[in-house]
Amino acid sequence: MFGAAWCGDCRRTKKQLDSLGVAYTYVDLEADPAAADVARDISGRTNIPVVVYPDASHQVEPSNADVESKLRELALI
């Protein structure tokens, strides 16, 4: 997951993943500004969060329902 502390949607998605007990890597774009280019290359957008899944799909600014649905599809929850 690519995100930043100042981003409300990022905090919400991070909290959701934590509460579901899903293992993930958090890439803090404030700590690693160059990672913003990676996130943009993946999503084609500058919006965050960008959540990348094990099947190489991704979601940009997903709702909690979108994240949960994808995690269930991948049998991660």
Secondary structure, DSSP 4 states (H G I P E B T S, - for coil): -EE-TT-HHHHHHHHHHHHHT-----EETTT-TTHHHHHHHHHSSS-S-EEE-TTS-EEES--HHHHHHHHHHTT--
